[in-house]
Amino acid sequence: MTDDTLLLDRDGSVATLTINRPRRRNALTLEMFTRIPALVKEAAGLPGVRTLVLRGAGTEAFSAGADITEFQSVRATPDQAAAHDDAVTAAEDALESFPGPVIAAIRGFCYGGGCNLALACDVRYADPGARLAITPAKLGLVYPLRATKRLVDLVGPSRAKLILMTGTELDAPRAAGLGLVDEVHADLDTAVAQLTALLAVRSPVTQRAVKDTVRRITDGVTHADEAHAALRAAGLASPDYAEGVRAFLERRPPVFTD
């Protein structure tokens, strides 16, 4: 039987990965976390796809997080817990490593492991009714370092401590004020469509370089090095750069094909 708890669709240059368990507020099972890297890789391999959108099915939740009802079977021992954490981290890393922009479209509840997936995306757009929370303090869990670092990078050390120590639910405006959400839109679908349309006409060479450079900065790189020099040189040698300059001189929109 085909597992439809995760759906991958494509519309032009946009691939959409949907968490599809609306009756369970799109809670993520271990099996679902395990499948995400392969689906993200599949999306990256689709010809012409430039952007990936991550969303939850229905209107009630982006994702309520990891499915705690299965914890007694999949996290019953230290080894099982470590394997579960590894699967969640691999899903987050896959989203972070997608070559183009990744947008989280957040509607409704966005908790725990679901919130971690959203934080691994490049941009987070939220509906005004979105509710975000990261809740290890409600379960007696010690949060993974990589997930904690992403949170610290977004909101700063003291706010990260507050979010993790309390597990407080944040409405969309407060989440935006803290930096968890980039923008709040009454018409979320239209806003996401407008963003993906804009990204589709911008240089993919630049977009890939931005992702790589920002990641290296958050990992502690503070000065230009050989790797960054090589990245810039590759950009100058790319068809995108030649097209961008030619289009500017000809006073027309560029058509990037890289």
Secondary structure as a PSIPRED ss2 file (coil, helix, strand):
# PSIPRED VFORMAT (PSIPRED V4.0)

   1 M C   1.000  0.000  0.000
   2 T C   1.000  0.000  0.000
   3 D C   1.000  0.000  0.000
   4 D C   1.000  0.000  0.000
   5 T C   1.000  0.000  0.000
   6 L E   0.000  0.000  1.000
   7 L E   0.000  0.000  1.000
   8 L E   0.000  0.000  1.000
   9 D E   0.000  0.000  1.000
  10 R E   0.000  0.000  1.000
  11 D E   0.000  0.000  1.000
  12 G C   1.000  0.000  0.000
  13 S C   1.000  0.000  0.000
  14 V E   0.000  0.000  1.000
  15 A E   0.000  0.000  1.000
  16 T E   0.000  0.000  1.000
  17 L E   0.000  0.000  1.000
  18 T E   0.000  0.000  1.000
  19 I E   0.000  0.000  1.000
  20 N C   1.000  0.000  0.000
  21 R C   1.000  0.000  0.000
  22 P H   0.000  1.000  0.000
  23 R H   0.000  1.000  0.000
  24 R H   0.000  1.000  0.000
  25 R C   1.000  0.000  0.000
  26 N C   1.000  0.000  0.000
  27 A C   1.000  0.000  0.000
  28 L E   0.000  0.000  1.000
  29 T C   1.000  0.000  0.000
  30 L H   0.000  1.000  0.000
  31 E H   0.000  1.000  0.000
  32 M H   0.000  1.000  0.000
  33 F H   0.000  1.000  0.000
  34 T H   0.000  1.000  0.000
  35 R H   0.000  1.000  0.000
  36 I H   0.000  1.000  0.000
  37 P H   0.000  1.000  0.000
  38 A H   0.000  1.000  0.000
  39 L H   0.000  1.000  0.000
  40 V H   0.000  1.000  0.000
  41 K H   0.000  1.000  0.000
  42 E H   0.000  1.000  0.000
  43 A H   0.000  1.000  0.000
  44 A H   0.000  1.000  0.000
  45 G C   1.000  0.000  0.000
  46 L C   1.000  0.000  0.000
  47 P C   1.000  0.000  0.000
  48 G C   1.000  0.000  0.000
  49 V C   1.000  0.000  0.000
  50 R C   1.000  0.000  0.000
  51 T E   0.000  0.000  1.000
  52 L E   0.000  0.000  1.000
  53 V E   0.000  0.000  1.000
  54 L E   0.000  0.000  1.000
  55 R E   0.000  0.000  1.000
  56 G E   0.000  0.000  1.000
  57 A C   1.000  0.000  0.000
  58 G C   1.000  0.000  0.000
  59 T C   1.000  0.000  0.000
  60 E C   1.000  0.000  0.000
  61 A E   0.000  0.000  1.000
  62 F E   0.000  0.000  1.000
  63 S E   0.000  0.000  1.000
  64 A C   1.000  0.000  0.000
  65 G C   1.000  0.000  0.000
  66 A E   0.000  0.000  1.000
  67 D C   1.000  0.000  0.000
  68 I H   0.000  1.000  0.000
  69 T H   0.000  1.000  0.000
  70 E H   0.000  1.000  0.000
  71 F H   0.000  1.000  0.000
  72 Q H   0.000  1.000  0.000
  73 S H   0.000  1.000  0.000
  74 V H   0.000  1.000  0.000
  75 R C   1.000  0.000  0.000
  76 A C   1.000  0.000  0.000
  77 T C   1.000  0.000  0.000
  78 P H   0.000  1.000  0.000
  79 D H   0.000  1.000  0.000
  80 Q H   0.000  1.000  0.000
  81 A H   0.000  1.000  0.000
  82 A H   0.000  1.000  0.000
  83 A H   0.000  1.000  0.000
  84 H H   0.000  1.000  0.000
  85 D H   0.000  1.000  0.000
  86 D H   0.000  1.000  0.000
  87 A H   0.000  1.000  0.000
  88 V H   0.000  1.000  0.000
  89 T H   0.000  1.000  0.000
  90 A H   0.000  1.000  0.000
  91 A H   0.000  1.000  0.000
  92 E H   0.000  1.000  0.000
  93 D H   0.000  1.000  0.000
  94 A H   0.000  1.000  0.000
  95 L H   0.000  1.000  0.000
  96 E H   0.000  1.000  0.000
  97 S H   0.000  1.000  0.000
  98 F C   1.000  0.000  0.000
  99 P C   1.000  0.000  0.000
 100 G C   1.000  0.000  0.000
 101 P C   1.000  0.000  0.000
 102 V E   0.000  0.000  1.000
 103 I E   0.000  0.000  1.000
 104 A E   0.000  0.000  1.000
 105 A E   0.000  0.000  1.000
 106 I E   0.000  0.000  1.000
 107 R C   1.000  0.000  0.000
 108 G C   1.000  0.000  0.000
 109 F E   0.000  0.000  1.000
 110 C E   0.000  0.000  1.000
 111 Y E   0.000  0.000  1.000
 112 G H   0.000  1.000  0.000
 113 G H   0.000  1.000  0.000
 114 G H   0.000  1.000  0.000
 115 C H   0.000  1.000  0.000
 116 N H   0.000  1.000  0.000
 117 L H   0.000  1.000  0.000
 118 A H   0.000  1.000  0.000
 119 L H   0.000  1.000  0.000
 120 A C   1.000  0.000  0.000
 121 C C   1.000  0.000  0.000
 122 D C   1.000  0.000  0.000
 123 V E   0.000  0.000  1.000
 124 R E   0.000  0.000  1.000
 125 Y E   0.000  0.000  1.000
 126 A E   0.000  0.000  1.000
 127 D C   1.000  0.000  0.000
 128 P C   1.000  0.000  0.000
 129 G C   1.000  0.000  0.000
 130 A C   1.000  0.000  0.000
 131 R E   0.000  0.000  1.000
 132 L E   0.000  0.000  1.000
 133 A E   0.000  0.000  1.000
 134 I C   1.000  0.000  0.000
 135 T C   1.000  0.000  0.000
 136 P H   0.000  1.000  0.000
 137 A H   0.000  1.000  0.000
 138 K H   0.000  1.000  0.000
 139 L C   1.000  0.000  0.000
 140 G C   1.000  0.000  0.000
 141 L C   1.000  0.000  0.000
 142 V C   1.000  0.000  0.000
 143 Y C   1.000  0.000  0.000
 144 P C   1.000  0.000  0.000
 145 L H   0.000  1.000  0.000
 146 R H   0.000  1.000  0.000
 147 A H   0.000  1.000  0.000
 148 T H   0.000  1.000  0.000
 149 K H   0.000  1.000  0.000
 150 R H   0.000  1.000  0.000
 151 L H   0.000  1.000  0.000
 152 V H   0.000  1.000  0.000
 153 D H   0.000  1.000  0.000
 154 L H   0.000  1.000  0.000
 155 V H   0.000  1.000  0.000
 156 G C   1.000  0.000  0.000
 157 P H   0.000  1.000  0.000
 158 S H   0.000  1.000  0.000
 159 R H   0.000  1.000  0.000
 160 A H   0.000  1.000  0.000
 161 K H   0.000  1.000  0.000
 162 L H   0.000  1.000  0.000
 163 I H   0.000  1.000  0.000
 164 L H   0.000  1.000  0.000
 165 M H   0.000  1.000  0.000
 166 T H   0.000  1.000  0.000
 167 G C   1.000  0.000  0.000
 168 T C   1.000  0.000  0.000
 169 E C   1.000  0.000  0.000
 170 L E   0.000  0.000  1.000
 171 D E   0.000  0.000  1.000
 172 A H   0.000  1.000  0.000
 173 P H   0.000  1.000  0.000
 174 R H   0.000  1.000  0.000
 175 A H   0.000  1.000  0.000
 176 A H   0.000  1.000  0.000
 177 G H   0.000  1.000  0.000
 178 L H   0.000  1.000  0.000
 179 G C   1.000  0.000  0.000
 180 L C   1.000  0.000  0.000
 181 V C   1.000  0.000  0.000
 182 D C   1.000  0.000  0.000
 183 E E   0.000  0.000  1.000
 184 V E   0.000  0.000  1.000
 185 H C   1.000  0.000  0.000
 186 A C   1.000  0.000  0.000
 187 D C   1.000  0.000  0.000
 188 L H   0.000  1.000  0.000
 189 D H   0.000  1.000  0.000
 190 T H   0.000  1.000  0.000
 191 A H   0.000  1.000  0.000
 192 V H   0.000  1.000  0.000
 193 A H   0.000  1.000  0.000
 194 Q H   0.000  1.000  0.000
 195 L H   0.000  1.000  0.000
 196 T H   0.000  1.000  0.000
 197 A H   0.000  1.000  0.000
 198 L H   0.000  1.000  0.000
 199 L H   0.000  1.000  0.000
 200 A H   0.000  1.000  0.000
 201 V C   1.000  0.000  0.000
 202 R C   1.000  0.000  0.000
 203 S C   1.000  0.000  0.000
 204 P H   0.000  1.000  0.000
 205 V H   0.000  1.000  0.000
 206 T H   0.000  1.000  0.000
 207 Q H   0.000  1.000  0.000
 208 R H   0.000  1.000  0.000
 209 A H   0.000  1.000  0.000
 210 V H   0.000  1.000  0.000
 211 K H   0.000  1.000  0.000
 212 D H   0.000  1.000  0.000
 213 T H   0.000  1.000  0.000
 214 V H   0.000  1.000  0.000
 215 R H   0.000  1.000  0.000
 216 R H   0.000  1.000  0.000
 217 I H   0.000  1.000  0.000
 218 T H   0.000  1.000  0.000
 219 D C   1.000  0.000  0.000
 220 G C   1.000  0.000  0.000
 221 V C   1.000  0.000  0.000
 222 T C   1.000  0.000  0.000
 223 H C   1.000  0.000  0.000
 224 A C   1.000  0.000  0.000
 225 D C   1.000  0.000  0.000
 226 E H   0.000  1.000  0.000
 227 A H   0.000  1.000  0.000
 228 H H   0.000  1.000  0.000
 229 A H   0.000  1.000  0.000
 230 A H   0.000  1.000  0.000
 231 L H   0.000  1.000  0.000
 232 R H   0.000  1.000  0.000
 233 A H   0.000  1.000  0.000
 234 A H   0.000  1.000  0.000
 235 G H   0.000  1.000  0.000
 236 L H   0.000  1.000  0.000
 237 A C   1.000  0.000  0.000
 238 S C   1.000  0.000  0.000
 239 P H   0.000  1.000  0.000
 240 D H   0.000  1.000  0.000
 241 Y H   0.000  1.000  0.000
 242 A H   0.000  1.000  0.000
 243 E H   0.000  1.000  0.000
 244 G H   0.000  1.000  0.000
 245 V H   0.000  1.000  0.000
 246 R H   0.000  1.000  0.000
 247 A H   0.000  1.000  0.000
 248 F H   0.000  1.000  0.000
 249 L H   0.000  1.000  0.000
 250 E C   1.000  0.000  0.000
 251 R C   1.000  0.000  0.000
 252 R C   1.000  0.000  0.000
 253 P C   1.000  0.000  0.000
 254 P C   1.000  0.000  0.000
 255 V C   1.000  0.000  0.000
 256 F C   1.000  0.000  0.000
 257 T C   1.000  0.000  0.000
 258 D C   1.000  0.000  0.000
